[in-house]
Amino acid sequence: MTTIQPTHSCFDDAMEFFEMFDMDNAVVRADMVRTLRLVHGVCLSSEGIGYAHGWVEEVVEADPDRATWPKHVVWQGMMHEGRRAYFAVERDWFYSAYRVKHRTAYRMEQFAAMNLSSGHYGPWLAKYRSLMRGRAEGRVLGRIEGASLLGMVFADGAEG
């Protein structure tokens, strides 16, 4: 069985997902602007405790390599066998498993502006920042259990 653990740096992971792409390529950039959103949200732990979380959502368009994928997926940074990776799961599954209660989706130009003005990768809104204080040490929030992983890309660009 695959063990997938959280990185405990989800806001950084979500922003850094975009850095894996060739932003200087106009076609790649246009595809990203059209299909990807950076998302910050509030999820509930199994104990019912709200926590701030960050991820990337993608609308999967006509891609023959991903013809069997659902239209909406979530990419999330995780650790797999000691390496940072990004895993794609069906958005409906993610929202149910992580018990997403609130979310804010940012387009590329929006999150770039927020990053430049704040000097960090988020969260930027007070309702999410307030949940970052006083987190219990040693808690494992964000484990992937029971998901059908659609794809995996290691942060160094290798596909899993």
PyMOL commands that set and color helices and strands:
alter all, ss='L'
color gray80, all
select helices_A, chain A and resi 10-18+26-35+64-66+91-97+108-118+126-132
alter helices_A, ss='H'
color red, helices_A
select strands_A, chain A and resi 4-6+36-44+50-59+72-80+83-90+102-106+151-154
alter strands_A, ss='S'
color yellow, strands_A
deselect
rebuild
show_as cartoon
